[in-house]
Amino acid sequence: MPALTGLLIDIVRWLESAGDEEVDPDSAVKVMESVGWTLLQLPAEQRERLLQELAGLAGAEQDPARRQFLESFPVAIGIVEGRES
């Protein structure tokens, strides 16, 4: 599951950072909202596993920007409550 979780993060991160000439902004927002909604539909135990995978990826990440994205993703996408850091 780490490979799929990492791929999901890379896609969402790319959508978030892509310029208007690369991806239509409205389309990018729709995809990210769809990802958030889909993750919220996961049973609690699967969401917990996803959070564990994200924490593991963040702990092993060498790139500080990607590590911060991994750490902030659960709150930013809405699968846990809290403040974005």
N, C-alpha and C positions, 0 to 999 in steps of 0.2 A: 504493500500500500504506500510506502514512502515515495515510490516513483510516480504514482498517480497523484498523490498529494502535491508533490513538487511541481508536476506538470500543471495542475490546476492553479497553483500559486503563480507560476510563470505566465500563464495565459492572462489571469486577472491583472497581474502587475503590468504586463505589456499593454492591455486594454486601457488601464488607468494612465499610462504614460504616453500612449500613442498620440501623435498630433492629429489635428483635424483632417490633414491631407492623407493620413494613413488609414484612419478609421472614422466613419461618421460618428460624431459624439453621441447622438441619440441612440444609435445602434450599440455603442459600447456600454452606455448606461443600461439599456435593456438587457444585455447579456449579463452584466454584473448583478443586476437585480434578480435575474433568473437564477444565477448561481446562488445568491443569498437565500432566495425562496426555497430552492431545492435542498440546500444544506439544512435549512430549518425544518424540513419535512423528514429528515433522518430520525430514526428512533434514538432515544437518549444515549443508548450504549454505543451506537455508531458515531454519534456526534462526539462523545467522549473519546472514542478511539481516534477520530480525526484531530481533536485537540491535542492528544498525546503525540500523534505523528507530527503536527505542526511544531510542538515544543521540541521534539527530537531533531527535526530539521533545523530549527532556529539555533539550537545548542551546537550543532555541528557546522553551521554556516560560517564561512570565512569572510564573505562580503558583508560589511556592516549595513549597507543599505538594504540588501535582501534579508538579512537577519531581522532588521527593524520591521520590514514589511511582514515577515512571517509572524513576528510577535504581535503586531497590531491587527493582523488579518481577522481573527475571530471577532473582535469588537467592531471593526470597520464593516464587516459583512453582516453583522447582526446575529451571530450564533451564540454570543455571550454578551452579557450586559457589562457596562463599565465605561470608562473614559478612554478615548484614544490617547496614546502617549506620543 
